Amino acid sequence: TDGRLRALGFYLQDDMQFGALKVLAGLRHDTVRGRAAALANGSITSGIDRSDSALSGSVGVLYEVTPLLRPYASVSRGFRAADMRERFQNGPRQDGFYWAGSPQIAPEKATQFELGLKGESDALQYGVALWRNRINHYITGMQLSGAEAAAACGPAMAAACKQTVNLGHATLTGADAWVRLRVHPDHWLSASYSRVRGTNGDLDEPLFQMPADALVLGWEGRVAPRWTLDARALLVKRQ
């Protein structure tokens, strides 16, 4: 009842260049407050409000050896407070479970490292990156049973009860690559690939709901003085 989220953020960012070296640095402060008049059809009226704040930032460096060879590296900190559903919603969802909200759930805080290489010329554009992201207090759902399920979801829904919870940490690793090749003055071929893997650090098992590996093949070209046409094929690995 009367659930609200209010967020306030400030950031400062600068893009600097020192000859062939480029540096992008940023600093940000966020405050997020969640509040509601009541939960669970009015049965819970206290312990609902929560406010969180965090200082986060990033720094990235890129060195241009040549326009076609530009290695880069970056490190960044991230902050995500829980959304309205994760905090306040008690009800069924599409996965077949009845979910119980957690108004006092802690925000996620993440650190990401990325190494990459990119470049471009008149006939070729490309990029490749490897990254690792560790998320502390990862927000997810946990299936409950017995007395815990009855208390969180009610006796009628205890057999299919999940509650929004924080994991100690989760780790994501990924690789991304893309290339565009000019095969004619007005025609380009393109390809891109992405791969993401996740680990549930609390249970030492694969993380739930990771996106499948994906490959995109494309073509774009001018077919008339004022007309261009493009086509793409998305190939997704079976899961």
Buried (B, 14 or more C-beta within 10 A) or exposed (E): EEBEBEEEEEEEEEEEEEEEEBEBBBBBBBBBBBBBEBBBEEEBEEEBEBEBBBEBBBBBBBBBEEEEEBBBEBEBBBBBBBBEEBBBBBEEEEEEBBBBBBBEBBBBBBBBEBEBBBBEEEEEBBBBBBBEBBBBBBBBBBEBEEEBBBBBBBEEBBEBBBBBBBBEBBBBBBBBBBBBEBEEEEBBBBBBBBBBEBBBBBEEEEBEEBEEBBBBBBBBBEEEEEEEEEEEEEEEEEE
